[in-house]
């Protein structure tokens, strides 16, 4: 019997409920997909807590990889048996099977395993649009990346090195600093004991960086602004510590006529052609070994509550996935 996580109220991880579900047949433009691995992303917690609105009751998760079991009328480009991955689709990825619109699917090359795809589709496409769409970067440019040992951070840093970009990365511990450097981070700042903006100025001989990529939000916003070079750009693409504070436009002038943007992945993969281009570049790098995807944490899908607890404690490093095994009983990992 197919199973899925649903939540009927917002709150702590315990609001997630593991239930038997009826999946049914795909309708026009839809496919039925059997999941092999599901992506675990910090953004999932935003839906669960209500930071991102979702009509309740709702499914959980927007990223997974698997095999198409059947295709509904009008579906073109995909057929039963195809290996696919996706991100940014309607909520419901935390499931063993589901019916979903085919328009969100991305064909998965045979050389990329399902768990790798689930670990990298959202993170990899995020790194792709940050590096390839937000701001023109050139060899020799220096950027600051927060959470450099996170799932996006490890992909971003490896990709940045392919482009000749110098990366200064912030991390919370020395162990994470080692991981970030092993993936190509040029300089690391342990923000729990080092003043970030001050260290950035030291490393850039007072100039600051051209771009700051900030997925943390509230607690890093000021240091991010203080790290920018004149006419630099702050890219706020996440809110792990909470939403960024209100922006005083005059402060942007005082800081050196700097810019701030708050992009969303959905707006960079909405166009099928652009999504295919970004995914193609990502898959090419991963398939050739130029970007390594390491799955550091694996949980059975039924253990998603425990996975959310770990995610919010900040003990996860790099990418995490939920694997879909032959049995779906929920386990007590409290």
Buried (B, 14 or more C-beta within 10 A) or exposed (E): EBBBBBBEEBEEBEBBBBEEBEBEEBEEBBBBBBBBBBBBBBBBBBBBBBEBEBEEEBBBBBBBBBBBBBBBEEBEEBEEEBBBBBBBBEBBBBBBBBBBBBBBBBBBBEEBBBBBBBBBBBBBBBBBBBBBEBBEBEEEBBBBBBBBBBBBBBBBBBBBBEEEBBBBBBBBBEEBBBBBBEBBBBBBBBBEEEEBBEBBBEBBEEBBBBBBBBBBBEBBBBBBBBBBBEEBBBBBBBBBBEEBEEBEEEEBEEBEEBEBEBBEBEEBBEEEEBBEBBBBBBBEBBEEEEBEBBBBBBBBBBBBBBBBBBBBEBEBBBBBBBBBEEEBEBEEEE
